[in-house]
Amino acid sequence: MFRFFLDNARWLSAGFLLTFMSGFGQTFFISLFSGEIRGELDLSHGEFGTVYGAATLASAISIIWVGRLADIRNPAIAGVVVSGGLAAAALVMSIAAGPVTLFLAIYGLRLFGQGMMTHTSQTLIGRWFVATRGRALAISGFGFPASESAYPLIVVALLAFLGWREIWMVVAGVLMLVSAPGLWWLLRENRTPQHARTNGGAHAAAEQRQWTRKQVLRDPIFYLLMPAFLAPSFIGTGIFFHQVHMTETKGWELVQFAGYFPLFAATQVVTALVAGFLVDRWSARHILPLVLVPQGIAAALLASTANPLVVPFVMMGLGLTSGLMSTVSGALWPEIYGVLHLGAIRAMAISAMVLSTAAAPFVLGVLIDAGVAFDLQLYGMACYMAAATVLLIAMSRRLLARELT
């Protein structure tokens, strides 16, 4: 593994930096300021969730077209453009004075952060690697848990002497002074695709059918995978976005929940790495049915008690699914649809994922305002995950039975 990293350090580091910087547009980060934003802008849970959901919905629609940026010949340009867009959104957030500017800020954060940073990383890694795609996705995906463990603790520390607006200014500076030049340097040398280390692997990659986006849109399996693939993003977003409300209703301090993000991150790292080896050994199609089980158990466990001792086990469950999904989702699309049009194809999948994250804050926020207990909502999430797992089992069997060449 260490030798593999050394041989591909430039490209794996670029993937890591993209996923690490995507944290600034992820729900877990934005939600850390939800109390201050709602208080200063005089918004209820439902109103803030509506703005957040509408902005995320707009970003999900936009990425269908913007996502093609990942297919351009020079990936360094994509890296700089995405970093610049995310920095501009952070600056708008720092001066947000009402629902309109808040909408624009969240739109940019979700489009360039959660959307394009993640999309660009996984598209490039999926195209550059074939025989070792699982390991490459796992290593580059370490940026997700790294940001999830580091950012909340940094924000909590900064809030002791900086306002939330000043912190967003710092974020913009980091993106312009670190992310943009770093990605330009790392991505200026494109990697020549290496299909495999073995003749058999090279032959399989060369013979694989290369689907176009129009062909994928006519494939029923793509749509049947969506309900299961959207479950982790919807549920994870819902829990993290409303973590302040959830901890208040359970009588916890925020740090009793957010303080376990490092455990969530560590679990995600280990799981993603193990999943990478499993994908390379078998395929993403083989391990697909496993991805939702831990998060479903975590949601049911979180709903069942107000004892804070349950939090580490919940975070481990969330981390297991997050680690599995980050590797499996990155490997599955090139595995079943090829790499020639991967950027355009993945743009549709990530658009649907972003759409699910748009729905979560709105739906859960409205339910909170309507007096529906958060624990009851968590039980509903667990039931959905169970049903989605059954669907994944069926889809895994169908994909394994389908001729891919």
C-alpha positions as CSV (number, residue, x, y, z in Angstrom):
1,M,0.0,0.0,0.0
2,F,2.8,2.4,0.9
3,R,4.6,1.7,-2.4
4,F,1.3,2.2,-4.2
5,F,0.9,5.6,-2.6
6,L,4.5,6.7,-3.4
7,D,4.1,5.7,-7.0
8,N,0.9,7.7,-7.4
9,A,1.4,10.4,-4.7
10,R,0.6,13.3,-7.0
11,W,-2.8,12.1,-8.1
12,L,-3.8,10.5,-4.8
13,S,-2.9,13.8,-3.0
14,A,-5.0,15.7,-5.5
15,G,-8.0,13.5,-4.8
16,F,-7.4,13.8,-1.1
17,L,-7.2,17.6,-1.3
18,L,-10.4,17.8,-3.3
19,T,-12.4,15.7,-0.8
20,F,-10.8,17.4,2.2
21,M,-11.8,20.9,0.9
22,S,-15.3,19.6,0.1
23,G,-16.0,19.7,3.8
24,F,-16.6,23.4,3.7
25,G,-19.7,22.7,1.6
26,Q,-20.9,19.7,3.5
27,T,-23.9,19.8,5.9
28,F,-21.8,18.8,8.9
29,F,-19.8,22.0,8.6
30,I,-22.5,24.4,7.7
31,S,-24.8,23.1,10.5
32,L,-22.2,24.1,13.1
33,F,-23.3,27.7,12.5
34,S,-27.0,26.9,12.2
35,G,-27.8,28.3,15.7
36,E,-26.0,31.6,15.0
37,I,-27.4,32.0,11.5
38,R,-31.0,31.3,12.6
39,G,-30.6,33.7,15.6
40,E,-29.1,36.6,13.7
41,L,-31.3,36.3,10.6
42,D,-34.4,35.5,12.7
43,L,-35.3,32.2,11.0
44,S,-37.1,29.2,12.5
45,H,-35.9,25.6,12.0
46,G,-38.3,25.1,9.1
47,E,-37.5,28.5,7.5
48,F,-33.8,27.8,7.6
49,G,-34.3,24.3,6.4
50,T,-36.4,25.6,3.5
51,V,-33.7,28.1,2.4
52,Y,-31.1,25.3,2.8
53,G,-33.1,22.8,0.9
54,A,-34.0,25.2,-1.9
55,A,-30.4,26.2,-2.4
56,T,-29.2,22.6,-2.4
57,L,-32.0,21.7,-4.9
58,A,-30.7,24.5,-7.2
59,S,-27.2,23.2,-6.9
60,A,-28.3,19.6,-7.6
61,I,-29.9,20.8,-10.9
62,S,-26.9,22.9,-11.8
63,I,-24.4,20.1,-11.3
64,I,-26.0,18.1,-14.1
65,W,-24.3,20.6,-16.5
66,V,-21.5,21.9,-14.4
67,G,-20.4,18.4,-13.7
68,R,-19.1,18.0,-17.3
69,L,-16.2,20.2,-16.1
70,A,-14.6,17.0,-14.7
71,D,-14.3,15.6,-18.3
72,I,-12.1,18.5,-19.6
73,R,-8.7,17.5,-20.8
74,N,-6.8,19.7,-18.3
75,P,-8.0,18.8,-14.8
76,A,-5.9,21.6,-13.2
77,I,-8.4,24.1,-14.6
78,A,-11.3,22.3,-13.0
79,G,-9.5,22.3,-9.7
80,V,-8.9,26.0,-9.7
81,V,-12.4,26.9,-10.9
82,V,-14.0,24.7,-8.2
83,S,-11.8,26.2,-5.5
84,G,-12.5,29.7,-6.7
85,G,-16.3,29.1,-6.7
86,L,-16.3,27.7,-3.2
87,A,-14.2,30.6,-1.9
88,A,-16.7,33.1,-3.5
89,A,-19.5,31.3,-1.8
90,A,-17.8,31.4,1.6
91,L,-17.3,35.2,1.2
92,V,-21.0,35.6,0.4
93,M,-21.8,33.6,3.5
94,S,-19.7,36.0,5.6
95,I,-21.9,38.9,4.6
96,A,-25.3,37.2,4.4
97,A,-27.9,39.6,5.7
98,G,-31.1,37.9,4.8
99,P,-32.7,34.9,3.1
100,V,-31.6,36.0,-0.4
101,T,-27.9,36.3,0.3
102,L,-28.1,33.2,2.5
103,F,-29.6,31.3,-0.4
104,L,-26.8,32.4,-2.7
105,A,-24.2,31.5,-0.2
106,I,-25.6,28.0,0.5
107,Y,-26.1,27.4,-3.3
108,G,-22.4,28.1,-4.0
109,L,-21.2,26.1,-1.0
110,R,-23.3,23.1,-2.0
111,L,-22.6,23.3,-5.7
112,F,-18.8,23.7,-5.5
113,G,-18.2,22.0,-2.1
114,Q,-20.4,19.0,-1.6
115,G,-21.0,18.7,-5.4
116,M,-18.0,19.6,-7.6
117,M,-15.2,19.0,-5.2
118,T,-16.4,15.4,-4.5
119,H,-17.5,14.9,-8.1
120,T,-14.1,16.0,-9.6
121,S,-12.1,13.8,-7.2
122,Q,-14.1,10.6,-7.7
123,T,-14.3,11.2,-11.5
124,L,-10.6,11.7,-11.9
125,I,-9.7,8.8,-9.7
126,G,-12.2,6.5,-11.3
127,R,-10.8,7.4,-14.7
128,W,-7.1,7.2,-13.8
129,F,-7.2,3.8,-12.0
130,V,-8.8,0.5,-12.9
131,A,-7.1,-2.6,-11.3
132,T,-6.4,-0.6,-8.1
133,R,-9.4,1.6,-8.3
134,G,-10.8,0.6,-4.9
135,R,-7.6,1.4,-3.1
136,A,-7.2,4.7,-5.0
137,L,-10.7,5.8,-4.1
138,A,-10.2,4.8,-0.5
139,I,-7.0,6.8,-0.1
140,S,-8.3,9.9,-1.9
141,G,-11.5,9.6,0.1
142,F,-9.6,10.0,3.3
143,G,-10.2,13.7,2.9
144,F,-13.8,13.2,3.9
145,P,-13.2,11.8,7.4
146,A,-10.2,14.1,7.8
147,S,-12.4,17.2,7.3
148,E,-15.2,15.7,9.4
149,S,-12.9,15.1,12.3
150,A,-10.8,18.3,12.1
151,Y,-13.3,21.0,11.0
152,P,-15.8,20.7,13.9
153,L,-13.1,20.9,16.5
154,I,-11.4,23.8,14.8
155,V,-14.7,25.7,14.5
156,V,-15.5,25.1,18.2
157,A,-12.1,26.5,19.1
158,L,-12.4,29.5,16.7
159,L,-15.8,30.4,18.0
160,A,-14.2,31.2,21.3
161,F,-12.6,34.4,19.9
162,L,-14.0,34.8,16.3
163,G,-17.6,35.4,15.1
164,W,-19.2,33.0,12.6
165,R,-18.8,35.6,9.8
166,E,-15.1,36.0,10.4
167,I,-14.7,32.2,10.3
168,W,-16.2,32.1,6.9
169,M,-13.7,34.8,5.8
170,V,-10.9,32.5,7.0
171,V,-12.5,29.7,5.0
172,A,-12.4,31.8,1.8
173,G,-8.7,32.6,2.4
174,V,-7.8,29.0,2.9
175,L,-9.5,28.0,-0.4
176,M,-7.7,30.8,-2.4
177,L,-4.3,30.5,-0.8
178,V,-4.1,26.7,-0.2
179,S,-6.6,24.8,-2.3
180,A,-6.4,26.6,-5.6
181,P,-2.6,26.8,-6.0
182,G,-2.3,23.3,-4.5
183,L,-4.7,21.7,-7.0
184,W,-3.1,23.6,-9.9
185,W,0.3,22.2,-9.0
186,L,-0.9,18.6,-8.3
187,L,-3.2,18.4,-11.4
188,R,-1.1,20.1,-14.0
189,E,0.4,16.7,-14.8
190,N,-2.4,14.4,-16.0
191,R,-2.1,10.7,-15.3
192,T,-2.0,8.3,-18.2
193,P,-4.8,5.7,-17.6
194,Q,-3.3,2.4,-16.6
195,H,-6.0,-0.2,-16.9
196,A,-4.4,-3.0,-15.0
197,R,-1.1,-4.6,-13.9
198,T,-2.1,-7.8,-15.6
199,N,-2.9,-8.7,-19.2
200,G,-6.2,-10.1,-18.2
201,G,-7.2,-6.9,-16.4
202,A,-6.1,-4.8,-19.3
203,H,-8.1,-6.9,-21.7
204,A,-11.2,-6.7,-19.6
205,A,-10.9,-2.9,-19.3
206,A,-10.3,-2.5,-23.0
207,E,-13.4,-4.7,-23.8
208,Q,-15.7,-3.0,-21.4
209,R,-18.7,-1.3,-22.9
210,Q,-18.5,2.5,-22.6
211,W,-22.0,3.8,-21.9
212,T,-23.1,7.3,-22.9
213,R,-25.2,9.4,-20.6
214,K,-28.3,8.9,-22.9
215,Q,-27.8,5.2,-22.7
216,V,-27.5,5.2,-18.9
217,L,-30.8,7.2,-18.7
218,R,-32.5,4.3,-20.5
219,D,-31.1,1.7,-18.1
220,P,-33.6,0.7,-15.5
221,I,-30.9,-0.4,-13.1
222,F,-29.7,3.2,-12.7
223,Y,-33.0,4.2,-11.4
224,L,-33.5,1.2,-9.2
225,L,-30.1,1.9,-7.5
226,M,-31.1,5.5,-6.7
227,P,-33.4,4.9,-3.6
228,A,-30.7,2.9,-1.9
229,F,-27.8,5.2,-2.9
230,L,-29.7,8.3,-1.7
231,A,-30.5,6.9,1.7
232,P,-27.1,7.6,3.4
233,S,-26.9,11.1,2.2
234,F,-30.5,11.9,3.2
235,I,-30.1,10.4,6.6
236,G,-26.6,11.6,7.3
237,T,-27.6,15.1,6.3
238,G,-30.7,15.0,8.4
239,I,-28.9,14.0,11.5
240,F,-25.9,16.3,11.1
241,F,-28.0,19.3,10.0
242,H,-30.3,19.1,13.0
243,Q,-27.7,18.0,15.4
244,V,-28.1,21.1,17.5
245,H,-31.9,20.4,17.9
246,M,-31.3,16.7,18.5
247,T,-28.8,17.3,21.3
248,E,-31.1,19.9,22.9
249,T,-34.1,17.5,22.9
250,K,-31.9,14.7,24.4
251,G,-30.4,17.0,27.0
252,W,-26.9,16.8,25.7
253,E,-24.2,19.4,25.2
254,L,-23.3,19.8,21.6
255,V,-19.8,18.6,22.3
256,Q,-21.2,15.3,23.6
257,F,-22.2,14.6,20.0
258,A,-19.9,16.6,17.8
259,G,-16.9,15.6,20.0
260,Y,-17.2,12.1,18.5
261,F,-16.7,13.2,15.0
262,P,-13.0,12.0,15.2
263,L,-14.3,8.5,16.0
264,F,-16.7,8.8,13.0
265,A,-13.8,9.8,10.9
266,A,-11.5,7.0,12.1
267,T,-14.2,4.4,11.5
268,Q,-14.8,5.8,8.0
269,V,-11.0,5.7,7.2
270,V,-10.6,2.1,8.2
271,T,-13.8,1.0,6.5
272,A,-13.0,2.8,3.3
273,L,-9.6,1.2,3.1
274,V,-11.0,-2.3,3.8
275,A,-13.7,-1.7,1.2
276,G,-11.0,-0.6,-1.3
277,F,-9.3,-4.0,-1.0
278,L,-12.6,-5.8,-1.2
279,V,-13.5,-3.9,-4.4
280,D,-10.2,-4.7,-5.9
281,R,-10.4,-8.3,-4.9
282,W,-14.0,-8.9,-6.0
283,S,-16.0,-5.9,-7.2
284,A,-18.2,-3.1,-6.0
285,R,-21.2,-5.1,-7.1
286,H,-20.4,-7.9,-4.6
287,I,-20.2,-5.7,-1.5
288,L,-23.1,-3.4,-2.5
289,P,-25.7,-5.1,-0.2
290,L,-23.6,-4.3,2.9
291,V,-23.4,-0.5,2.7
292,L,-26.6,0.5,4.4
293,V,-26.8,-1.9,7.3
294,P,-24.6,-0.1,9.8
295,Q,-26.3,3.3,9.3
296,G,-29.7,1.7,9.7
297,I,-28.7,0.2,13.0
298,A,-27.2,3.5,14.1
299,A,-30.4,5.4,13.4
300,A,-32.4,2.9,15.4
301,L,-29.9,3.0,18.3
302,L,-29.9,6.8,18.4
303,A,-33.7,6.8,18.5
304,S,-34.0,4.3,21.3
305,T,-32.3,6.2,24.1
306,A,-31.2,9.6,25.5
307,N,-28.1,8.1,27.2
308,P,-25.0,9.9,25.7
309,L,-23.0,6.7,26.1
310,V,-24.7,5.5,22.9
311,V,-23.1,8.2,20.8
312,P,-19.8,6.5,20.1
313,F,-21.6,3.4,18.8
314,V,-23.9,5.6,16.7
315,M,-20.9,7.4,15.2
316,M,-19.2,4.1,14.4
317,G,-22.3,2.9,12.6
318,L,-22.5,6.1,10.6
319,G,-18.8,5.9,9.8
320,L,-19.1,2.3,8.6
321,T,-21.7,3.2,6.1
322,S,-20.0,6.4,5.0
323,G,-16.7,4.5,4.5
324,L,-18.4,1.7,2.5
325,M,-20.4,4.1,0.4
326,S,-17.5,6.5,-0.4
327,T,-15.5,3.6,-2.0
328,V,-18.4,1.6,-3.4
329,S,-20.2,4.5,-5.1
330,G,-16.9,5.8,-6.6
331,A,-16.1,2.4,-8.0
332,L,-19.5,1.2,-9.1
333,W,-20.3,3.7,-11.9
334,P,-17.0,3.1,-13.9
335,E,-17.4,-0.6,-13.1
336,I,-20.8,-0.9,-14.8
337,Y,-20.8,2.0,-17.2
338,G,-17.1,2.5,-18.2
339,V,-14.9,5.6,-17.9
340,L,-15.2,7.4,-21.3
341,H,-18.2,9.5,-20.2
342,L,-17.7,9.1,-16.5
343,G,-17.9,12.8,-15.6
344,A,-21.3,13.2,-17.4
345,I,-22.7,10.0,-15.9
346,R,-21.5,10.7,-12.4
347,A,-22.9,14.2,-12.6
348,M,-26.4,12.7,-12.8
349,A,-25.8,10.4,-9.8
350,I,-24.2,13.2,-7.6
351,S,-27.1,15.5,-8.7
352,A,-29.5,13.0,-7.3
353,M,-27.4,12.7,-4.1
354,V,-27.3,16.4,-3.6
355,L,-31.1,16.5,-4.2
356,S,-31.6,14.1,-1.4
357,T,-29.5,16.3,0.9
358,A,-31.7,19.2,-0.2
359,A,-34.8,17.4,0.9
360,A,-33.5,16.3,4.3
361,P,-33.2,19.7,6.1
362,F,-36.5,20.8,4.7
363,V,-38.5,17.7,5.5
364,L,-37.0,17.2,8.9
365,G,-37.2,20.9,9.7
366,V,-40.9,21.0,8.8
367,L,-41.5,17.9,10.9
368,I,-39.7,19.5,13.8
369,D,-41.8,22.6,13.5
370,A,-44.9,20.4,13.4
371,G,-44.0,18.8,16.7
372,V,-42.9,15.4,15.3
373,A,-40.4,14.0,17.8
374,F,-36.9,13.6,16.3
375,D,-36.7,10.0,17.7
376,L,-39.7,9.1,15.7
377,Q,-38.1,10.5,12.6
378,L,-35.0,8.4,13.4
379,Y,-37.1,5.2,13.6
380,G,-38.5,6.1,10.2
381,M,-35.0,6.4,8.8
382,A,-34.1,3.0,10.1
383,C,-37.1,1.4,8.5
384,Y,-36.2,3.0,5.2
385,M,-32.6,1.7,5.4
386,A,-33.9,-1.8,5.9
387,A,-36.2,-1.6,2.8
388,A,-33.3,-0.1,0.8
389,T,-31.0,-2.9,1.8
390,V,-33.5,-5.5,0.4
391,L,-33.4,-3.5,-2.9
392,L,-29.6,-3.5,-2.9
393,I,-29.5,-7.3,-2.5
394,A,-31.7,-7.6,-5.6
395,M,-29.7,-5.1,-7.6
396,S,-26.4,-6.7,-6.7
397,R,-27.6,-10.1,-8.0
398,R,-28.9,-8.5,-11.2
399,L,-25.7,-6.6,-11.9
400,L,-23.6,-9.7,-11.3
401,A,-25.8,-11.6,-13.7
402,R,-25.6,-8.9,-16.4
403,E,-23.0,-9.0,-19.1
404,L,-20.8,-5.9,-18.8
405,T,-18.9,-6.1,-22.0
